[in-house]
């Protein structure tokens, strides 16, 4: 009995420690890579959900112009180009065997407002995102609606820089907080960080290949 109580105590202690670590790291996770100016900036889609319960900004610098980044965002979809994140986690942990494309597919370059963007290639799956806005070479805004109102937005924004690089900003505005959403919050951070790096690697590799191609 004492051994069981000890094990329960250790488990409870680990749970409390994990919660404390997640709480402590949440501010860092929720602004990973983003500058204060980017967090304060207004981007396409903000007006669709002006007062979100949760506001997250993550960003990365990509050594490529917006025109080389945007096509990768257009084909985001579990049934198309994938989500460019961690394939092993997608397949075995999330049960979403996604194939992440390593090239631009012309047949996937036709995105329209109202189109569905799938998180998983098969059922059961989270509800697909709807395309809310499209701004060529600038931004794509995805989201979920309830009763005709946006309750969750996924904003991909490309901001060109004076040195020829671009900033890719992934902004989340959502009313979905607490409970289940709090539990999966660290996992979402991991996958979104992988997504940003995935786009960066693909766009930069494409630029490098183009520079090495004979003219």
SULRAHU-V217140 format. One record per residue. N is the residue number from 1. RES is the residue in three letters. PHI is phi in degrees with one decimal (* if undefined). NEAR is the number of other ideal C-beta (glycine too) atoms within 8 Angstrom. D_LAST is the distance of its C-alpha to the last C-alpha in Angstrom with 2 decimals. Layout:
((N & RES & PHI & NEAR & D_LAST) (N & RES & PHI & NEAR & D_LAST))
//
This chain:
((1 & UNK & * & 4 & 76.87) (2 & UNK & -62.4 & 5 & 76.07) (3 & UNK & -64.4 & 6 & 73.00) (4 & UNK & -64.0 & 7 & 71.81) (5 & UNK & -62.8 & 8 & 72.40) (6 & UNK & -65.3 & 8 & 70.51) (7 & UNK & -63.9 & 8 & 67.50) (8 & UNK & -62.2 & 8 & 67.68) (9 & UNK & -63.9 & 8 & 67.85) (10 & UNK & -64.4 & 8 & 64.81) (11 & UNK & -62.0 & 8 & 62.82) (12 & UNK & -62.0 & 8 & 63.92) (13 & UNK & -63.6 & 8 & 63.00) (14 & UNK & -66.1 & 8 & 59.48) (15 & UNK & -63.0 & 8 & 59.08) (16 & UNK & -61.7 & 8 & 60.28) (17 & UNK & -62.7 & 8 & 58.02) (18 & UNK & -61.9 & 8 & 54.99) (19 & UNK & -61.8 & 8 & 55.87) (20 & UNK & -63.6 & 8 & 56.33) (21 & UNK & -64.8 & 8 & 52.98) (22 & UNK & -61.8 & 10 & 51.16) (23 & UNK & -60.7 & 7 & 53.03) (24 & UNK & -67.0 & 6 & 52.19) (25 & UNK & -88.0 & 9 & 48.47) (26 & UNK & -56.5 & 9 & 48.09) (27 & UNK & -58.6 & 6 & 47.45) (28 & UNK & -68.1 & 7 & 44.64) (29 & UNK & -63.1 & 10 & 43.15) (30 & UNK & -79.0 & 11 & 43.42) (31 & UNK & -135.6 & 11 & 41.34) (32 & UNK & -55.3 & 10 & 39.04) (33 & UNK & 78.1 & 7 & 36.10) (34 & UNK & -89.0 & 10 & 37.09) (35 & UNK & -86.9 & 6 & 38.25) (36 & UNK & -61.3 & 5 & 41.49) (37 & UNK & -66.7 & 6 & 39.65) (38 & UNK & -67.4 & 12 & 37.59) (39 & UNK & -66.3 & 9 & 40.79) (40 & UNK & -81.2 & 5 & 42.57) (41 & UNK & -70.4 & 6 & 39.83) (42 & UNK & -100.1 & 3 & 40.13) (43 & UNK & -127.2 & 10 & 37.37) (44 & UNK & -54.5 & 10 & 36.99) (45 & UNK & 101.1 & 15 & 39.65) (46 & UNK & -56.4 & 10 & 42.16) (47 & UNK & -70.3 & 4 & 44.47) (48 & UNK & -75.3 & 12 & 44.84) (49 & UNK & -144.0 & 14 & 46.76) (50 & UNK & -69.0 & 6 & 47.95) (51 & UNK & -128.7 & 3 & 50.46) (52 & UNK & -74.5 & 10 & 49.21) (53 & UNK & -75.8 & 6 & 51.42) (54 & UNK & -133.8 & 11 & 48.49) (55 & UNK & -133.2 & 8 & 45.52) (56 & UNK & -125.2 & 8 & 42.72) (57 & UNK & -130.9 & 13 & 39.49) (58 & UNK & -133.6 & 16 & 36.84) (59 & UNK & -151.0 & 14 & 33.51) (60 & UNK & -151.2 & 11 & 30.52) (61 & UNK & -92.2 & 10 & 27.69) (62 & UNK & -122.0 & 13 & 24.14) (63 & UNK & -80.8 & 7 & 21.17) (64 & UNK & -164.6 & 11 & 19.21) (65 & UNK & -78.3 & 8 & 19.71) (66 & UNK & -53.8 & 10 & 22.12) (67 & UNK & -65.0 & 7 & 19.57) (68 & UNK & -92.7 & 10 & 18.27) (69 & UNK & -100.5 & 15 & 21.93) (70 & UNK & -54.0 & 13 & 23.71) (71 & UNK & -59.0 & 10 & 22.48) (72 & UNK & -67.7 & 13 & 23.96) (73 & UNK & -72.7 & 11 & 27.22) (74 & UNK & -59.3 & 10 & 27.36) (75 & UNK & -95.8 & 13 & 27.60) (76 & UNK & -61.7 & 13 & 30.26) (77 & UNK & 169.2 & 10 & 33.09) (78 & UNK & -60.4 & 12 & 34.89) (79 & UNK & -98.8 & 5 & 34.40) (80 & UNK & -127.5 & 10 & 30.66) (81 & UNK & -82.9 & 11 & 28.28) (82 & UNK & 90.0 & 12 & 31.20) (83 & UNK & -123.0 & 12 & 32.01) (84 & UNK & 57.5 & 13 & 29.72) (85 & UNK & -101.8 & 13 & 32.84) (86 & UNK & -89.6 & 8 & 34.89) (87 & UNK & -58.0 & 9 & 34.98) (88 & UNK & -62.8 & 7 & 38.11) (89 & UNK & -66.4 & 12 & 40.06) (90 & UNK & -60.6 & 13 & 39.01) (91 & UNK & -78.4 & 11 & 40.13) (92 & UNK & -95.0 & 6 & 43.25) (93 & UNK & -89.2 & 7 & 44.59) (94 & UNK & -98.3 & 8 & 43.80) (95 & UNK & 57.5 & 7 & 43.95) (96 & UNK & -125.2 & 12 & 40.69) (97 & UNK & -72.5 & 7 & 38.46) (98 & UNK & -87.3 & 12 & 35.18) (99 & UNK & -100.0 & 6 & 31.84) (100 & UNK & -88.6 & 11 & 29.28) (101 & UNK & -67.4 & 12 & 25.84) (102 & UNK & -112.3 & 4 & 22.81) (103 & UNK & -149.7 & 5 & 20.31) (104 & UNK & -79.5 & 10 & 20.34) (105 & UNK & -107.7 & 10 & 22.32) (106 & UNK & -59.2 & 5 & 22.10) (107 & UNK & -69.1 & 5 & 25.74) (108 & UNK & -104.7 & 12 & 26.82) (109 & UNK & -97.4 & 10 & 25.21) (110 & UNK & -122.2 & 5 & 28.25) (111 & UNK & -111.3 & 8 & 30.79) (112 & UNK & -130.2 & 7 & 33.86) (113 & UNK & -58.0 & 7 & 36.79) (114 & UNK & 97.6 & 5 & 39.56) (115 & UNK & -65.5 & 8 & 37.43) (116 & UNK & -88.9 & 7 & 38.61) (117 & UNK & -123.6 & 11 & 36.58) (118 & UNK & -89.2 & 11 & 38.16) (119 & UNK & -86.4 & 10 & 38.93) (120 & UNK & -139.5 & 13 & 39.91) (121 & UNK & -75.9 & 9 & 39.02) (122 & UNK & -144.5 & 5 & 42.69) (123 & UNK & -89.8 & 4 & 46.20) (124 & UNK & -71.1 & 3 & 47.90) (125 & UNK & -151.7 & 12 & 45.30) (126 & UNK & -61.3 & 5 & 45.35) (127 & UNK & -57.1 & 5 & 45.29) (128 & UNK & -65.8 & 9 & 41.76) (129 & UNK & -70.4 & 12 & 40.32) (130 & UNK & -109.1 & 12 & 40.11) (131 & UNK & -74.9 & 15 & 37.23) (132 & UNK & -92.9 & 11 & 39.01) (133 & UNK & -147.8 & 11 & 36.28) (134 & UNK & -132.7 & 10 & 32.59) (135 & UNK & -127.2 & 8 & 30.73) (136 & UNK & -48.7 & 5 & 27.02) (137 & UNK & 62.6 & 7 & 24.84) (138 & UNK & -128.2 & 9 & 28.17) (139 & UNK & -163.8 & 13 & 30.71) (140 & UNK & -130.2 & 14 & 32.17) (141 & UNK & -116.4 & 15 & 35.92) (142 & UNK & -113.5 & 12 & 37.73) (143 & UNK & -175.0 & 15 & 41.44) (144 & UNK & -122.5 & 9 & 44.78) (145 & UNK & -118.0 & 9 & 47.62) (146 & UNK & -134.8 & 6 & 51.38) (147 & UNK & 54.8 & 4 & 53.64) (148 & UNK & 80.4 & 4 & 50.88) (149 & UNK & -116.7 & 6 & 50.11) (150 & UNK & -73.8 & 10 & 47.15) (151 & UNK & -118.0 & 11 & 48.40) (152 & UNK & -157.6 & 12 & 45.20) (153 & UNK & -127.8 & 16 & 41.75) (154 & UNK & -124.2 & 10 & 38.46) (155 & UNK & -107.6 & 17 & 36.17) (156 & UNK & -103.3 & 13 & 32.49) (157 & UNK & -123.6 & 12 & 31.43) (158 & UNK & -110.0 & 15 & 28.12) (159 & UNK & -119.4 & 8 & 28.66) (160 & UNK & -67.5 & 7 & 25.76) (161 & UNK & -112.5 & 9 & 26.52) (162 & UNK & -63.5 & 3 & 26.16) (163 & UNK & -87.4 & 4 & 24.12) (164 & UNK & 93.8 & 6 & 21.29) (165 & UNK & -86.0 & 10 & 22.85) (166 & UNK & -136.1 & 13 & 24.94) (167 & UNK & -103.7 & 12 & 28.38) (168 & UNK & -102.5 & 15 & 29.09) (169 & UNK & -110.6 & 15 & 32.81) (170 & UNK & -110.2 & 14 & 34.84) (171 & UNK & -110.1 & 13 & 38.18) (172 & UNK & -117.0 & 12 & 41.12) (173 & UNK & -123.1 & 13 & 44.13) (174 & UNK & -148.8 & 13 & 46.84) (175 & UNK & -99.5 & 9 & 50.54) (176 & UNK & -92.8 & 8 & 50.54) (177 & UNK & -138.9 & 8 & 52.14) (178 & UNK & 75.2 & 4 & 54.81) (179 & UNK & 52.6 & 5 & 56.02) (180 & UNK & -55.4 & 5 & 53.36) (181 & UNK & -67.3 & 11 & 50.56) (182 & UNK & -68.0 & 8 & 51.76) (183 & UNK & -65.7 & 6 & 51.80) (184 & UNK & -89.6 & 8 & 48.22) (185 & UNK & -54.7 & 11 & 46.86) (186 & UNK & -62.1 & 9 & 45.73) (187 & UNK & -65.3 & 7 & 44.03) (188 & UNK & -61.6 & 8 & 42.14) (189 & UNK & -58.5 & 12 & 40.96) (190 & UNK & -59.6 & 10 & 39.69) (191 & UNK & -70.0 & 13 & 37.75) (192 & UNK & -70.7 & 11 & 36.31) (193 & UNK & -62.2 & 10 & 35.23) (194 & UNK & -63.3 & 12 & 33.49) (195 & UNK & -61.2 & 12 & 31.85) (196 & UNK & -61.6 & 14 & 30.49) (197 & UNK & -65.8 & 9 & 29.16) (198 & UNK & -63.7 & 12 & 27.73) (199 & UNK & -65.4 & 15 & 25.71) (200 & UNK & -57.8 & 12 & 24.63) (201 & UNK & -61.7 & 8 & 23.47) (202 & UNK & -70.1 & 11 & 21.51) (203 & UNK & -66.0 & 13 & 19.80) (204 & UNK & -70.1 & 11 & 18.94) (205 & UNK & -64.6 & 8 & 17.73) (206 & UNK & -62.7 & 12 & 15.43) (207 & UNK & -64.6 & 11 & 14.04) (208 & UNK & -64.9 & 8 & 13.77) (209 & UNK & -63.8 & 8 & 12.01) (210 & UNK & -65.1 & 7 & 9.36) (211 & UNK & -71.8 & 6 & 9.01) (212 & UNK & -89.6 & 5 & 8.89) (213 & UNK & -70.4 & 6 & 6.37) (214 & UNK & -66.0 & 2 & 3.78) (215 & UNK & -97.9 & 2 & 0.00))
//
